[in-house]
Every structure is written in structure tokens, then in C-alpha cells.
Amino acid sequence: MAESFIFSGTGFVLGKYEVTNGDILKYIRLGYLDGFNESRAAKSENFAAYKAKNPNTTAFDYMAEAKMGFKTRYHVVPFPPAASQYKNADDTITLCVGAVEKALAKSGLSGNDIDAWFVGTATAPQKAPGIAEFVKSYFCSEEKQSPSFSLTSACVGFNSNIEAALAYFNAHSDAKHIVVAHSEVMSELLLEERDFVPFTTFGDSAAAVVISRVETEEKCGIVAVRNNEDIAMLDFLGADHSGNLFMEPRMVKSRAVPNITFTAQKLLEQCGWTINDLAIFIPHQTGNAIVHSVAQNLGIDKAMVYQDVQINCGNLSGASIPACFDVLMSEGRLKPNDKVLTAVAGLGGEFGGFAYIMPPREFKFSPSRELEGRTLMLTGASGGIGREIALSAARKGAELILLYNSNVAVINGLKEKISAECNVPVSIEKVDLSDKSQVDALVSRIAEKYGEVDYLINTHAVTGGLARATKVGISEFEDVARINYESIRYLCESMSDYVRRAVLITGSVGEDAQFAGSAPYVVSKRALRGFARSYAGKVYENDVKCIYYLPGLIGAGMVSKLDESQIQASMMAVNQKVLTKVDEIAERMVLSVCRIKVPDVRISFEEKLMVIKDVYLNY
């Protein structure tokens, strides 16, 4: 048997906004970009021959796609990029989290199963802490102490981290799985750029792999890796102190072509392979000028040279190679025992590559359940968002204590579903939380049976009437406040000595975008936030975090009582684009009690209180 290091999962994401060659041409014609003479190019005999076969093409299409090798690319902001747009755009961390999430899903693993994290970027959103630390925090519980390593590198960053990951495996015989990822927002380096070439070339993206140590009959996976540096390239490709790209294309080509060629030849020699042994060659997706020259040097058929990612997504810097693997593996184009060769060169003169043999079979792993051995107490469990929270927590292995006040059929059905699908203990407690004596009795039962619970999540609430505030009597204000504010306050205070890790209190987008006629509801929620702020300081002394969670407008619950004009007005008030799904909100609420970071939310602090806004992030 042999010890092999395989890609058990891959993931790849792009910026949200497609940028076509037509988009770039538009801004060339408007005078914003330089370096392309359209009238001169249109007179070219080569273009005339190309246009005869492609009648709807432009001279720029010919230059960008046929000559340079780029059809589309994707940015995190609309084209052309402007500095103000990046404030609310996806950054390298956001992109990387998306890529890692896909890689973990394909491998069947969870973040807590990962033994080390290696992440590279040259466009980090901040100087410190590093990107790897942040990416890890989105996937692991707070207690997971696997190390993370951040690398400042661009085109060759992924390859450098491949070698570092193998070294980590060799130094830690108990390590089974490592995440290696790379993420770049290249468009942000172009804010002061006027030459059309970088805009045609670069895209924003992230890609990730999970490398797993497995036993195989024959050695497969990563079988060779090498990294070198050509310091003669230091002054010809990089980003200056202001974060603006500098690039001398001719100088880059003059060094990159021989360096990539050299890497490929040395890897072939190291593995004892010839060009004819390869199923595919994956060069850095840098453009035809370099890639085709390398192919010619190696004597390799262009049909074996993979460039689909380059053509359809652009040069993705260090994310290029893992992105290629993700696309090829997702499309089933790599077969068992196929031999693959990669080679890259770029920023700082770094160059390198690795050789890979596809495993003879697919490896899948059973993930650990993140909340295994944890107890979660949930109020409002028979409500829409409560049911989804219960299901999400159960799938993560949590033992559940579900509180409800009515709707016995719903709560019993939920218990049966969880017990059948998730194999976790479920207790149900019927209690009127507005009755202090019932709460006292509940807390006594909890203390006697469990001693402590890990998490307390409060979701129960009533909407109240939707009449205008001037027509709402004081009794209605009091009734709504008794359930939405006083009952939660009393339960949280009564449970203070019995919660070990986190308390979550559900707020409402209505606090920021008040629904017409919702005064009692909004007043009760604002009072609840004031309590949460003081309560957070109290439980902080016991190392318990308190979260005040404000979901955006959900396509259920209170929103179902509003008419279309009220919904649209409320969404516009907080700049929310679409109604969100209750199961997605519930999943993020569960993640918030057990992880440091949660994707697709905005986290802020009011003294010790963690405030999370979900969906309406720009408010």
C-alpha cells in the first residue's frame, strides 16, 4: 500500500459581475482605456480573415479572444471598477469562504475535520490578522485549534501552499485533511489603470482544495511539486504601496515562458514521464502569448493544453490552477489514473508546478457533527423559524430542548422528524413563557435533568395588531411587551447560571424599517435590544456570549401579514434586494452561536453585545 495525498474536494467561485469584451470596448471608445487602436486593428488582414468566419465579431473581439485568449471575466463590482464600490463588495475573504464551503461539501468533511489551513492572496482586505485565520473562523467551532497559515503571494501562491501542506503532513503523522485555498480581487488593483490589457486579462475569484491523506495500492494524488524564484522579474510585475498594479507584459513574457517550460520539464523528469503520458497540461491561465509559447517549447499538442478557465473567467492569479481542477473534475473530464501536469509563474518572479495522478476511485468521508455533545434550548420551536433552527441544530448533532406553548401536532411532528433523520435526543416542554411560575418550574427541571445547556436561542414573539399607533390601546402594547420583551427577559435572567456558551435573542428588521401599523411589535423589540445589551455584560463574566440577531425580511411570518406595497417600502428602507428564505436565516442563526464568523451577515458590537444583521447588510 502507498500513502497518497489527493484532492478529496474542490471549490471555485467568481465575482458577481460578468465583464464581456463588449463592455471593455465600450470604455475604450469612450476614451477611458488606452492602448487599443480600433481603426488600425480593423484594417488587419488577419482580422478580415477571422471576421469572414465570425461575421458578428469586432476588431476588439479578435484581439481579446482570438489573440489574447480572453472572452469573459468576472469582477466583484460592476464594470468599470471604482473605489467607492468596494466598500460593500465581496472581498478576498468572502470569495474564499465560498470556495472552501464548496470544497468541504464535495469532500464530505466539516471545518472541524481540517487539521491545517493554508490560504494565499496578494489582495487581502487588511494587513493583519491574515486571511487564513479569518477563513478558518467561518468553518470551525471556537475550540478548534488547528493552525492557519496566511501567505502573501499571487500567481504562484497556491503552488507554494501545496508544498507547505505536504511538509505539514510529513511533520504531523496524525494530520488527515488540509485546506489549501487562494483568493484574489484583481480588479481592485486596476483603479488607476488605463491600459486595456490588464482589464482584458484579470478576473476576481477564489478556489480551494481539500487535500486528504489516504492509502492506495499505487502512489497517486500529488506525486511531485517544486517551487523556484526568478528575482529578475521583481521590478516588472506587482502592486505598488498604493495597491496599484504595475506590469511590463513583454518583460513578464520573456521570463515566464522559459520558467514555466523549465518547471514542466523538471517535473516530467522527476516523475519519469514524457509528454505523451499526460492526459492534460494545465498551465497558469495567463493568456495565449505565454501559454502557446510554452506549449511550443514543450512540443505538446494544443488540444492537451487546458485553457477553458482562462478564456471564460480570465487570469485568476493563484486561483487559476485549483479553479481548473474544480472545473475539470466537476465535468468528469479527468479519469482514474490520468496524469496531470501544472506549471505557473508570476508576481515576484515565483514559478513552480506540481504533478498529479487522479486516484483510481473516489474517496468520501463522514464529517464530524459540530454540535455533537452539545445541548441547545430553543423557544418558539413550533414557529416557522424555530422549526428550521431545530432541524439545523439537530443535523449538526445537538441534543434539543424544544419549548412551545401551543400547536401540539406541529411540535410532535417536528420531534418525530428529528428523531428519525438526525438520531439526536429531543425533549419537548410545553410552557407559557409569560407565566413566571411556569418558567421557574421549567428552569428547575432543566437544572435537575441537564445541569447546564450550551446554547439558549429565543425566537418566540407575537406580531400584535397592525392598526396605526394612534388607534392602538395601551393594553395591546402591554400584551405584546409581555410576550416579546418581559418573557424573554425573565427566561434569560433565570437561565443565567445554566447556560455555558451562548444566548441568542431574536430581534427584527422592523426596528430599522418599521412596518406600517406595527408600533407595539417594534417598541417591544427595541426594549428587548436594550435588555440584551445589559444582559451581555452580565453573562460575559461567565465567558458566555450574547447575540442580538436581526433577520432581514423573510418570506414568512410577519411579512405574510403585509401587503405588497408595505413589503416593498420596508425593503427599500433597509436596502434589501429580495426576501430571504427562512431555512437560510435559521442556518446562519445556529452557526452564530457556535462559530466566530458567519457568512452573509454583518457583525458589530454594542459594548459586549454581538449584533448581527442578516440580509440587509448595507443599512
Secondary structure, DSSP 8 states (H G I E B T S, - for coil): -EEEEEEEEEEEEE-SEEEEHHHHHHHHHTTSSBS--HHHHHT-HHHHHHHHHSTT--HHHIIIIIII--SEEEESS-SS--GGGGGGS--HHHHHHHHHHHHHHHHT--GGG-SEEEEEESS-SSSSS-HHHHHHHTTSBTT----EEEEE-STTHHHHHHHHHHHHHHH-TT--EEEEEEEE-GGGGGTT--BHHHHHHB--EEEEEEEEEEEESS--EEEEEEEEE-GGGTTTEEE-TTS-EEE-HHHHHHHHHHHHHHHHHHHHHHHT--GGG-SEEEE----HHHHHHHHHHHT--GGGB--HHHHHH-B-GGGHHHHHHHHHHHTT-S-TT-EEEEEEE-GGGEEEEEEEE--SS--------TTTT-EEEESSTTSHHHHHHHHHHHHTT-EEEEEESS-HHHHHHHHHHHHHHH---EEEEE--TT-HHHHHHHHHHHHHHHS-EEEEEE--------S-GGG--HHHHHHHHIIIIIHHHHHHHHTTTTEEEEEEEE--GGGTS--TT-HHHHHHHHHHHHHHHHHHHHHHTTT-EEEEEEE--BSSGGGGGS-HHHHHHHHHHTT--S-B-HHHHHHHHHHHHHBS--TTEEEEEETTEEEEEES-TT-
